């Protein structure tokens, strides 16, 4: 593979104008296509085989318009200066309802003046709009139209806030200034690392081309698959980070070879054969980790995983083709526009800096190992308190309509109104005679009302086919409250003769998601670890290195989850990352900075996949340098120190870029993005410093030549996919040593 990548890189360097033009055409064409024919986005929250999914399927069977997921929109009304029942305000509300009826797909408008439509204080009420025949993927757009139709109420001094039945995961996530902030921070790091503006702009340019291409593909895919709303933001976060990092590694290697006196095209060839192979393998581990989410059993997470992987594929492709093309076009002008006091290069044999750290670790590996383990254990310990739950709209940004509607409904009707339960009894025998009312209707209502924690139960409704009965139950708890899940479980235990009870709604759905993901998590983790270890085994032909790398990545994940637990579950600084405290928390300064936030059950698994892949990137680059040094002279301790010295500065720069990008995304108002930003930033920072700078070198020194041990039988059957390249000028013959009872070293 290294030979092919070397030839590919050299060809791209010699035909730089063609390659550059092709990439620009692809990026511009896909971007234009996505703008002209944007694909719809839709979070498929269906969870096949679960009780909530069965309830949602029954909801569509003859209960009338609007009784299906995404079929209801509420306009929450609040009259701060008087009662909604006062004649002028009532007249304004009725005019608003008349305008709402004119909106396409509206089949029923329920007045706030009906029973249960208004709070006891008569200052808060709800217009409930039932929709039919609309596009659920465009529910946000439909909601905006319905909200605009309520302007007559606003003109009368009534606050009118829309609230749809989508989950918090469905809320539209718009990109904004965070990408620009991340790019600027990355540029500053690159300027400091390279000292020249031209060199610093190469990774930025290639990453932007990669992101534009990936986002264009993802948008157009929306026409054929359900693309989650989070796909674009996740693709941007990951694509921007890895795109800059991969180009940075290639560029650093190229500049070193130029300094050694190599001709430009020969240097590019060697860069492709060595660092290019490392990029491909590093990207492959990220894609493998993301693809393993296909085993999660949650369609939205499955799709989010492989679609996010598209951005990584684009980053790898631009790195091994566009970067060599730019290097060939620029030639020695890569060092133009040099900045003073930045990017100074040290001699290769300089013992200071990262090389010095490598020698220091090699002299005291046991002490460094003990210190690293102690620090990492302390960082990971809080992960034991990681709190799972439902991240409802009560944790959204206070400036959003969804948050305001949540607060008004809670104030007027109680916290459970923000996540009512849909309880449906599937009848074994069809009801033919509806007069008098079948006993099963009353049995269902009485059974649900008797459950502890249920505050209100609506009148039971029999569907048109006489095959199912439905009631809506409002609990005493907010959707994010764990006690709401206990109510769901208790309702599911209700036994009615001749019927089976199913529970749907946001709370029940997220509870089933959590159960499904908990069930599938061991399989996902096992597949990710095994396939990533296999890829490293193919790359380095060392079982010890492969297994150790997988273990090191799990350690960095522990630190990331520990940070998430500290910030969100334990609430130590949740306000500092821009989270607004939920309803009921006092407005004191301390309370607005420290409060706990539940973490949706699918987020840790998604983080695991992303972080495992990203952590493997740095492992691949470090091990590549160590093995290259080992192949020169066969001295393991010296090879570890030289490998750390050769990659330490580059890995640190790459990590700083990723951390800057991820921290920038914490500014997003969406809580899910904030959680991802914190977890990714902490994991990358810990991985590039404590783990790659101390723990990995210490373990490699202690293992000695066992690092590169491979049984003879395994060495014979493994294909030759070395990623280091085989330039005779750079490497000598591989030293061969025998271990007693073992294989080739």
N, C-alpha and C positions, 0 to 999 in steps of 0.2 A: 504493500500500500504506500509506503514512504516513497518508493520510486515513482509511482504514478503521480502522487501529489507534487513531487519535485518537478516532474516534467510538465504538469499542469500549471504550476506556478511560473515556470520559466516561459511557457507559451503565452500566458496572460501578460507577463512583463514585456515580451517582445511585441505583443499586439494590444498594448494598453488602450489605445484610442477606441478600438473595436469593443473591447470588454467594457470600458467605461460607458460608451454610448449605449450598449445593450442593456446594462443595468439601469441607466437613467430612463431608457424607454420603458423597461419593465415596471420600474417604480412609478413613473408618471402615468403610464397606461392603467395600472391597477388602481392607483389613487383616483384617477379620473373616472374609471368605471365604478368604483365604490361610491363616488359622489353623485354620479348620474343615475346609477341603479343600485342604491343602497339596499343591502339585504336586511330583512327584518330580524330583530333580536327577540328571543323568547326563552325564558327560563322554564324548561320542562320539569316541573316539580312532581311529576308522576313518579310513584315508587311502586313498580309492579309487584304484586303479591302481598301487599300490606293491607291492614285493616282500613287505614285512612283512604287508600286508593279505591277500595271497594265501596266505601261510603260516597266518595266523589262520583263514582260511576253510577250509583243508584240515584244520586241527586239529579242526574240528567234524564231520568226516566219518568216523565209525566208530572213533575211537581210544579210546572208552570215556568214562565220566563224568569230568568235571572238566577235560578237556583242551580248554578254550576260555578266552578272556580272561575273567577274573572267576570262573572255575569252581573255583579252588583257594584254600584258606585253610590256613595253617600255624600251629601252636602251637609256638613255640620254647621248649624246656625248658632250664633251667640249674640244676644242683645245686651250689651253692657249698660245701657242707659234706661232700660225699661223692660217690660214683659213682651214676649213674642205674641201673646194673645191680645195685646192692644190693637185696636182696629187698624190704624195706619200701617203698623208693622205686619199684621196678618194679611192685609191687602197686598203689600209689597211681596211677601212670601208667595202668595197665590199667583201673582204676575210672574214671578221667577219660575214657578212650576209650569206655568203655561208655556214659557219659552223653552224650558227643558223638554217638554213633550214634543217639540218640533225638531229636536235633534235626531238624526238617523239612528235606527236600531233601538230607540227607546220604546219599550212596549208597556211599561207601567211606571207610574210615579206615585209613591206613597207619601202622603202628607205628614208633616210633623205634628199635626193636630189630631192624629189618630191615637188610639190607645197604645201606649208604650213608645210613642214617637217624640215625647217631650219629657224633659227632666222635671223633677218636683218643683224646682224654683221657677219654672216656666221662662227661663232665660236662655236655655240651651235646648235645641231640638235637632232633628235629623230629617232631611228629605232623602228617602231611599229610592234610587233609580234602578229599575230592572232592565237589563239589555238582552237582546236576542239577535243572532245573526251577525254579530260584530266580530272583528279580528282580535282575539285575545292578546296577540303580540303587540297590538297597538292600543292597549288599554290606557296607557299614560296619555296618548293623544286624545282619546275619547274623553278621558277625565278632564282634560284642559278645556275641551269644548263645553262640557256640561257645567264646569265652573264659570266660564264666561257667560253662560246663559243665566246664571244666578245674579247678575249685576243689578237687577231691580231691587233685590234685597239689600245689597250693599249700599245702594243710593239712599235707602231709608235708615242707614246707620247700623245695619246688621252685619256682623262678621260672618262670611260664608266661606268655609274651608272644605275643599274636596278630600275625600278619603275613599280609596278603592280597595278591593279585596285581594290585591296582590300582596305577597309576602315582602318583608324588607329586602330579600335577595332580588326581588323583581324591580326595585326602584332604579330609575335610570341613573347611570353613573357617567357623568360628563368629564371629559378630560379638560385640563385647565393649565394653570401656571406651573404645576409640579414638574411636568416634563421639561419645561424651559429651565427651571431651577436646577433639576438634575443634570441637564446638559451643561449649564454654566459651571456647576461644581466640578463636573468631570473635566471640562476644559482647563480649569485652574490646576487640577491635579496633573493633567498631562503636560501643561506648560512647565510646571515645576519639575516633573520627571524628565522631560526631554530638553527643555530649555530653548526650543525653537517653535515658532508658531506653525510652520508648515508641518512639522512632524506631529504636533499636537492635534492638528485638524484632521489628519487621516483617520484615526479611530472614530472621531465624531461624525465625519462624513459617511463612512461605511456603515456605522450604526444607524444613522438616519435613513439611509437607503434601505437597509435591512428592515427597519420598522415600517417604513412606507410600503414596502413590498408585502410584508407579513400582514399588516392591517388591511391592505387591499384584498388579499386572498381571503382573510377571515370575513370581511364584510360581504364579499360575493358568495361565500359559502352559505350565508344566511338564506339564500334562495333555495337551497337543497337540504339543509339540516337545521335543527334548532340550535342557534348560536346564543349562549347565555350573554346577558348584558355585561357580565364581568369579564368576558373574553378579551375585549379590546384593552381594558386597563391592565389585566394580567399580562397580556402579550407585550404591552408597552413597557411595563416594569421589568419583566425578565429579558425581553429583547434588547432594551437599552443597556442593561447591565452586562449581559454576556456579549453583545455586539461590540461594545467598546473594549471589554476585557480581551476578547480573542484577537482583535486587531492590535491591541497593545502588546500582547505576547509576541506576535509575529514581527511587529515593528522593532521591538527591543532587540530581538535576535538579529534582524537585518542590520541595524546600526552597529552592532558589535562586529559582525562579519565585515562590514565596510571599513570599520576602524582597523581590522586586521589586514586590510589591503586587498580584499577580494573584489573582483569586477562585479558590477551591479547585477547582471543577469545570473551569474554564477551564485552570487549571494542569495538572490531570490529563490533559485533552485534548491539550495540547501535549507533555506527557511521553510519552503514547502515540504521538503523531505523530513524535516525534524519537527519544528514547532507546528507545521501544518498538520502533521499526523496527530500531535498532541491535542490540537484544537478539535479535530474530527472525533477522537475518542472522548474528549471531555464533553463535547456536544452530544455524543451518543449516550453518555450516562444520564444527562439531563432528560433526553427524549425517552429513554427507557423508564426513568423514574416517573415521568408524567404519563406515559402510556400505561403504566401499571394501575392507574386510577380506573381503567376500564373494568377492573375487578371489584370496584367499590360498591356496585349494586345501586348506585344513585345516578340516574341518567344525566342530571345537570353536571355533576362532578365528573362523570366519565367524559362528557363532551368538552368540558372546560379543560380537562387534562390534555387531550390530544390536540385540541385547537391551539392551546398555549404553546404546545410543542412546535407548531408551525413557525412561530417567531424564532425559536432556537435553530430550526433547520435553515431559515433565511440568514441568521447570523453566521452559521458555519459556512454556507455557500458564499456569502460576500467575503468572508475572511480568507478563503482559499482561492478566490478568483479576483475579486475587486481590489483587495489589498495588494496582491502582487502586481496588478495592472497599474495601480497608482505608484508603487515603488519603481516600476520600470519607467513610467512617464517622468517621474521627478528625478530619478538618478541621484546624483550627489547633491542636488538642490534640496534634498530632504532636510538639510541642516540650515536652510535659509531662514532669515528673520529671527536670528538668535536673540534671546533675552538675556540681559546681564544678571549675574548672580543666580542663575538657575540652570539646572541640568548638567552640572559639572560631573564629569565622569572620573571614577577612580581607576587606578591600574588594576589589572586582573588579579595581581598577586597581593593586593592590599589586604592586610589582616584585620582592618577595622570594619565596622558596620556589620552586615549580616554574615559575612565570612568569619569575622571575629566571633560572632555569637555561635556560629557552627562549631568552631574549634573549642569554645568555652563549654558548650554542651557536651562535646565529645570527651572532654576531660572529666566530667562529673555527671554521667548519664543517670545514675541512680537518684541523686539528689534532685536533678531537674525533673525526672519522672515523678517522684513523690510530690514535689511542689506543684507540678502541673495537674496531677490527679486531684490534689486537695482543692486547688482553685476551681477546677471544673466541677467537682462534686458540690462545692458551695454554690456555684452558679446554677447547677441543675436541681438542687434540693427543693426550691420552691415549686418545681413542676408537679410535685405530689399534690399540691393544693389547686391545680388547674381546674377551674370550674366550668363545666359544660352547661349549656342552656340555650334558650331561644333569644336571639338578639332582635327584640321588637322595635317598633318605631319610637318607643319611649326613650331610646338611647340615640336617636337621630339628632342632627343639628337643629338647634332651636330656631333657626331661621327658615326651616323647611315647612311646607304645608302639611306633610305627613306627621311631623312632630306636633304641630299645633292642633291638628285634628285629634290626635291621640290624647293630648292633654284635655281638650274640651269634652271628649267622650268620657274620659275618666272622671272629670269633675262633675259631669251631669248624670252619668248612668253607672258609675263604678268601674274599677279597673278591668273587670272581665268583659266589658262591652268591646274592648279592643281585640279580643280573640274568642268569639263565641264558638261553642262546640256544635257541630252538626251531627245529630244522633238519628240514625235511620235503622228501623227494624225491617229486615228483609223477610217477608212472610212466606211460609211454606205453602200455604193455600191461598188462592186468589179470592179476594173479597168481592162478592157479587151483590149482596144486599147491603146497602149503606144506611138503611133506616130500620131500626135504630142504629146509632153509631156502634161499630164493632168494639168489643171489649178490649181489643189489643191497643186501640188508641189511648184509652185511659190507663191501661197497664203500663204503656211506655212512658206517658207523662208522669205517672205516680212513681215509677221506678227511678227515673232520672231525678225528679224533685227530691227523692229521699236520700240521694247521695250527698254525703257531707262535702261542703264547699260549693255546692250549686246554689246560686242566689235567685235565679229566675228561669222558668221554663215556659216557652211559648206554647200556644195551643197546638195539639197534634194535627198533622195534615196527611190525608191519604192520597196517594198519587192516582192519576186518572185510570191506570190499569188495575188498581186495587191490589198491587203486589208489594207495596212498601209504605211505611208510615214514617214521617219525619217530624222531629221537634228541634228547636234551637235552644240551647242551654247557655246561660251566662253564668260564669263562675265568679267567685269572690276574689279571684286573683288575676293579676296581669299575665299576659302570655309568657313573659320572661320568668315568672315566678315558678320554681320547681314544683310547687304545690298544685299548679294547674295541670301538670303532667300526671300527678297522682289522681286528680279528679278524672282525667281521661281513662286511666287504668281502671278506676273504680266503676265508671259507667260501662266499660267494656265487660265487666263481670256480671252485669245485669242479665238475668235469665227470664225470658218470656216464652211461655208455651206456644209453640207453633211459629216462632220467629227467631231470627238471629240478629243481634244488635251490633251495629258498626258505628264508629265515631270518626268524623272527619273535621276539617277546619285547620287553621294554621297551627294551633298547639298540637293537635293529634298528628298532623303531617310531619312536623319537625321532630316529634317524639319518635315516630316510625323511622325517620331519617337517621336519628341518633342510634336507634337499635340496629338498623341495617348496617351502618358504618362500623359500629362496634363489632358486629359479627364478622365483617369482611376485613377489618384492619389487619389481623395477623397475616392473612393471605397476601394483602397488598405489600406489607412490610417485607414478608419473606421473598416475594418475587423481586421487589426492587433490590434488596440486598444481594440475592443470589445472582441475578442477571448482571448487576454492576460489578460484583466480584468476578464473574466469568469474563466480562469485558476486560477487566484489568489483568486477569490471568492470561488472556490472549495477547494483551499488549506487552506485558513484562515477563511472562513465562515464569511466574513465581507464585505458588499458592500462599506463601506466607505474606507477601506484599498485598495480594488481593484481599485476603481475609482481614488483615490489619487495617487496610484502607476503609473497608466497610465498617469496622468497629470504630475507627476515628470519626467517621461521619455521624454515626449514632451518638457519639459523645457530644459533638457540636450541636446536634439536635436537642439534646438534653438541656444545654445552656440556653438555647432559643426558647424552649418551652418554659424554662425557669423564669426568663425575662417576661414572657407573656403572663405568667401567673402573678409575678410581682406587680406588674403595671395594671392588669385588668382584673384578675380574680381577687387579688389582695388589695387592689385599688391604690397602690403606692405611686401615685403620679398620673392617674388616668386623665386628670384634668390638664396636665402638662402637655399631653399629646393632642389636645384639642377636643376631647370628649366633653359633652355637656352632661351634667348630672341628671338622673332621671327624675320624674315627678315625685314629690314627697321629700326630696333632699333639701335641707335648708340652704339658704343663699349665703351662708358665711364663707369667708375666703378659704378656710381649710376644707370645708365640705365640698366646694367646687373643684378642689384639686385631688381629693382622695375619696374615691368611691368605687365599688366593685362593678364590673361589667361582665355579663355572661358571654361565653364564646360559643358560637354555633358549632355543632358537632362535626360538621364537614370541614371546618377550617384547619384543625390540626393535621388531618390526613393530607389535605392539599399542601399545607406547609411542609409536611414531611417529604412529599414527593419533590417539591421544588428545591428545598434545602439540601436534600441528599444529592441531587444532581449537581447543584452549584458547588457544594463542598467537594465533590469528586473532581471538579475542575482543577482546583489548586493542588489536590493530591497528584493528579496526572502530571501537571507541570513540574512539581517538585521532584517526583520520582523519575521523570524523564531526565532531568539534569543530574540527579544522583547516579542513575545507571550509566549515563554517558561518561561521567567521571570514573565510575568503577571499571568500565570497560577499558579505560586508558591504562590504569595502573594496578587495579585489583586490591587496593587498600580501602576497606569499607569505611573506617572512621574518617579518613581523609576525603573520601567520596561524599560522605554525608555533609561535611563542612563545606566542600566546594559546591555541592549542589544547592545548599542553602544560600551560600554567598552569591551564586549565579542567578537565583530566582527570587531571593528575599525581597529585593527592592521592587522588582516587577510585580510580584504577588501583592506586596503591600500597596503599591500604587493602584493595582486592579481592585483590591479590596476597598480602598478609600473611595474609588469611583462608585463601586456597587453600594457601599454604605451611604454615600451622598445621594445616590439616585433613590434608594429605598426610604431614607429619611425624608427626602423631599415629598414623597407620596403620602407621608403621614399628615400632611397639610390638607388632604382631601377630607371633605365633610363626612364621607361615608365611613361608618365604623369598621366595616369589613376591611376596607383598604388600609385603615389605620393599623389594624391588628396585623395584617400582612407586612406592612412597612416596618413595624417594630420587630416582629419575629425575624424577618429577613436581614435587617440591618444588624441586629445583635449576633445572629448566627454567623454571618460573614465576617464580622469584626473578630469574634472569638476564634473562628476557624483559621483566619489568616495570621493571627498573632500567637496565641497560646498553643494551639494545636499544631500548626505548620511550623511555627518558629521554635517550639520547645518540645512538645510531646512526641511528634513524629520523629524528629532527629534523635531524641533520646532513645526511643524504642529501636530505631534502626541501628544505632551504635551498639546497643545491648545485644541485639540479635546477631550482629556480626555478619559472617558470610552466609548464615541461614536465610538472610533476606532474599538471596538469589538462588536458593536451593530449589531444584525441581526434580522429582523422581524421573528416572530414565524412561519408564513406560509412558509417563505423561508428556515428557519432552518430545517423544517420538510421534504422538498422535496430535499434538497441538499444531495448528497451522501457523505458518510464519507470518505474523501480522505486526512485526516490530514497528514501533512508532518513532524510533530514534534516528533512523536513517543509517547508512553504512558507508559514509565517506571515509576512505582510507586516510585522507589527510587529517581527519578529525579524530579518528579512533585507531587504536591498535588492535591486535588480536585479542579476542576475549579470553581472559585467563580461565584455565580449566583446573578445578580442584575437586578432589573426591572426598566425600564424607563417608565414614564407615557405615555401611548398610544403607546409604542414601544414593542420590543420583547426581546429576550434573549441576555444577554451580555456575 
